[in-house]
């Protein structure tokens, strides 16, 4: 009876899901790219009265344009990997679960928040996201998971607990 309640995952379904989420981030990626590029061009075009000011503007311009280029590179490379099917599903066991406190510096000191983390035997640390649903509550050490990865990489893109999902090729 448990077999009937499991959701089926396939490499094709995972590829489609990744493609949808990648396409959903396209408008924001383009916006950041345009902002960084325009800011970089403005910094490079402005002429300052002194030598140090010119160097500062040139450095800021290069940083902005470099950020735009890196952003475009990472978006396009992940899109190509997904489009060409350079993803794979591997099995791994959950070695440890943890709740870690993350400290961030703000204007008025520090803020703290907790994040839930899985440590897998062969694929290391994975931070639980909203996309993973209730995985943290129903998972225990030793559970088997299907991990969605880019080919040749170790960091999981998504995780699927064998208690809830069944993988079919």
N, C-alpha and C positions, 0 to 999 in steps of 0.2 A: 504494500500500500504506500510505503514511503517513496518508492520509485515514481509513482504517478504524480506526486506533489512536487517533485523537483523541476526546476526550470532548466530548459535545455540551452546550452551555450555551444556555439560553433565558432570557428575562426572567422567565417563570413559575417556572422552576426556581430562579433566583436569589432571587426573591421568597419562595418557600417556604423556602429555606435561611435567609434573613434572619429570617423569621418564627419559625422553630424556634430560632435562636440568641437572638432577643429574648425569646421565651417562657421559654427556659432560664434567663435572668438574672432573671426575675420574683421568685422567692422571696428572692434576695439583695437585690434592690431594695426589696422590701416590708420586709425586716428592717431595712435601713439607714434607711428612711423612718420606721419605728416608733421605732427607737432615737433618731434625731435629734429627732423630735417629742416623745417622752417627756422627753428631756433638756432640750429647750427649755422645756417646760411646767414642769418641776421648777425650772429656773433662774429662771423668771418668778414662780413661786409662793413661793420661799424669800424670807424677809425677813431682811436683815442688820442688825446693830446700828448700823452707820454708813452715812453717805450714799454714800461711795465704793464700799463693798461692794455696796450696792443697784444702783448704776449698772453695776458690773461684772457682776452677775448678770443684769441686764436686757439688756446687750450680748451676753452669752453665750447667753441665751435666744433673742434675735432671730437670732443667727448660726445656732444649731441649727435653729430653725424655718425660716429662710431656706434653709438647706442642704437640708432635707427637701422644701420646695416646689420648689426647682430640680431636685432629683433626680427628683421626680414629673413635673415639666414635661418634662424631656429624655427620660425613658422613654416617656411618653405620646405626645409629639410624634413620636419615631422610630417607635413602634408604628403611629401613624396614617399616617405617610408610607408605611410598608411595606404596611400593610393596603389603602390606597387606590391602591397601585401607582405611587406618585410616585418611582419609581426608573428609571434608564435605564442602558444600556450604551453606552459610547463607545470608540473606538479611539484609542490613543496609542502613541508610540514611546518606548522607554527611552533616555534621554539619558545617564544615568550610574548606575553602581552604586558603593556606598561601604560601608565598615564604620566606624561612628562609635563613639567611646568616650563613654559617658555616666557622669558623676560624680554620686554621691548622697551627701549629708551624713548621717552616722550619729552616734550617741553618742560613738563612739571615733575619729572622723575621717571619712574618705571611703571609699566603695566604688566600684569601677569595673566596668563591664560593657560588652561590645560589643554593638551592635545593627546589623543589616544594613538598608541603606536603598536604595531605588530613587528616582531623580529622573526624572520623566517630562517630555517636551518641553512639553506644554500643561497638565499637572495637578500639577506640582511634586513635593514630597517624599512618599514613602510608606514607612513603617516595616514591614519584613517581620515577620509574625507566624507563629505555629505553624500557623494555618489556611492559610497560603500554601504549606505543604509545602516542597518542595525547589526552589522558584522561583529562589532566589539562585544555586544551583549551575549550573543549566542555562540561565540567562539571560545575555545579553550586550548590550552597548550596541547600539542600533539595532533590537533585537527589537520586534515589534509586540505590544501587549497589549490585551485587552478590559478596560475598567475599569467596575466597577459603582459608580454614584453616585446620591445623591439628586438629583432633578430641580433644576436651577439651581445646584447646588453643584459645587465644584471638587475637593474631597477624596475620593479613592476609598475605598469601603467594602471592596471586594475587588478582586483583580486576577486575570486569567487570561491566561497566555501563549499566543499563537497557535500555538506549536510543539506545545502539548499540548491546547488546546481549540479547538473550532469553534463559532462563534455562529450560531444560526439564529433567525430572528424567528418 
